[in-house]
Amino acid sequence: MLADPTLGRWRSLDLAEARRFAGEAAARVDGRVLPVETVEHLGAPLHRVRIERGGRDSALVPGGRVRLGFDPGARSPTPAQEADFAEGLAEGYGFGAPDLLAHLVAEPSPPRTVEVPTVWMAVEAEPTPEPPDGAVHGGDGGTAVCGGYGSLLGRLPPATAHRDADTAEFAYGPDREYARDSFPVRPVLTLP
């Protein structure tokens, strides 16, 4: 069996091989394969696989080596991005940074390459669970939920480079009951 397919390897499988892998991967987590289909995605075939496990539908997300983070020295903001950030500052956003470059130095995480495992990800979102004792969490940019600031700031939080300790504190701190109801998650199950 294909142990942990990268996206490139996954795309190279024919439909029969994808179905065979789906069946084996589902069995490893006590799941039942739902229909497997192949669709066109970015000019190449992409197999979509879902399983049902314990009353929850999950989709296969291939893993592999990915580059995350942001290097503010590698590019310069465009005038439109600077103007958009200035608009957000005027409305009270910007997290205390005096300009866009300062914001990009302070907020995003540094560039790095990581190996992401192949996972089953829940298709439907669920309420945020209580964290285990002693767990440390990073924010994923939930500050964009409220909106109201410029489009550049609205796009930065969901980026893979974003880190936001205030959002993590909100989600798991004293206001966690509100956060649990307001910010759903999609549980992920790694392949054993």
N, C-alpha and C positions, 0 to 999 in steps of 0.2 A: 504494500500500500504506500501511497505517497504520504510521507510522514507529516509534513507541515508545508503545504504548497505556497510558494510566492505567487504574486499576482501574475507574473509572466509565465510561470510554469502552469498555473491554473488555466490561463487563457489558451495554452497550447494543447490541452486535453481535448479529445473529441467527446461528444455527448455521452457515449457509452462509458468512457473512462471517468467522466465527471460523475455520472450516476453511481458507478462502482465506488468511487471515493466517498461520495455522499453517504452511501449505505454503511460503509465501514466507519466513517467519522461519526455518524449518528449512533451507531451501535456502541461506540466508545463512551458515549454520554447517556446511554439508555433512551435515545430518541427515536422517533419514527420519521422517515423521509416523506416529505410532501412532494408534489410534482417538481421535477427539475426541468428548467427551460434554458434555452440559449437565446440571447438577444444581441443585437448590434450595439456596441458601446465604443465610442472613439475610433471608429473604423475597423474594429476587430470583434470577433465573437466573445461574449462573456456569459458564462454559465451562472444562473441564479438558482441557489439551493436553499430550501427552507426545511426545517424539521419541527416537529411538535414534541415537546418534552415537558411532562408535568403540567399540561394545560397551557403552556407558553409556546408560541411560535418564535423561532429564531432563524436568522439568516447566516449563511457562511460568509465570513469576511477573510479572504486570504491574507497571509502575513508577508513578511520579508524585510529587507533592509530599507529604511526610509531616513530621509534627512529632515530634522526638525529644528526649530529655533529661528532666530532672526539675527542677522549681523548688520547693525545700523551703519557700520562703516563701509559696507559693500554697495550702498546705493544712497542717492540723495532724494529727498521728497520732492515731488513736483510742486510747482506753484499752486495748482488746484488743491493738492493735499495739504499744503501749508495753510491755505485759505480755509479749508474745511476744518482743520484743527483749530484755527483761530476762532471760527464760529462756535465750536464746541466750548472753547475757553470762555468766550463771552457769555455763554449760557450756564457757566459754572461747572463744566466738566473738564477733564484733562488730568485728574489725579494729582494736581499740584505742580505739574511740569510747566515751565515757562514757555516752551515751544515744542514743536513736534519732535525734533531730534532728541531733546531731553526726555520726552515721553518714551520714545523708542529705545533709548538707552536703559531706562529704568524698568519698563514693564515686561517686554518679551524676554523669554529665556534665551540663553546663548545657543549658537548653532551646535548641533551634535548629530551623530549618526547612531541609530538604534535598530535593533532587531525586534520587529513586532510579530508576535505569534499569530497564527491562524486562530480565529475564534468563531464561536456562535454568538451573535448579538441579537437580543430580543427585538422583535419587529415593533411591538407596542411599548410605549414608555410607561413607567410605573412611578409611584411616589418614591422620593428619596428615602433610602433606609437609614436607620441609626448606624453610625460608624462603630466599629469595635473599640473597646477601651484602649487608649494610647495611640490610636491611629492618627497619622498626620495626612492632611489632604491639601491639594493645591486647587485653586479656583480655575474654572474653565471660562471665565469671562461672563458670568451671569449678569454682570452690570449692564450688558447690552439689552437685557430684557425690558427695562424701563423705557428705553429709547429716548428720544428728545434731543440727542446730540448728533453732530454731523455724521455723514455717512462713513467717513474714514474711521472714526472712533467706533462706530457701530460694527465695522467689519473686523477690526483688530481683535476684539475679545474671542471670537470663535476660532481664530487662527491657532495652529498647533504650537506656536511659540508663546502664547499668552500665559501669564501666571498672575493670579490675583488673590493674594492672601486674605483681603477683606471679604471677598465673596465666599471663600472657604470658611471663614469665621462666621459669616452670616448663615451659611447653610448648616453648620454644625455647632453653632454657638447658642446663646440664649433664645434667639428667634427661630430656632430650627423647626418648630412646628409649622410656622408660617412658610418657611422655605420648603419643607417637605411637601406641602400642599401646592406650592407655586412652581417648583422647579423639578419636573420629573426626570428620571434617568432611564437608560436602557441597559439592563443587566447583561453582562458578558460572561461567557463560559469558555475557558481555554480547552483545547483538545488535550486529553491526558496522554 
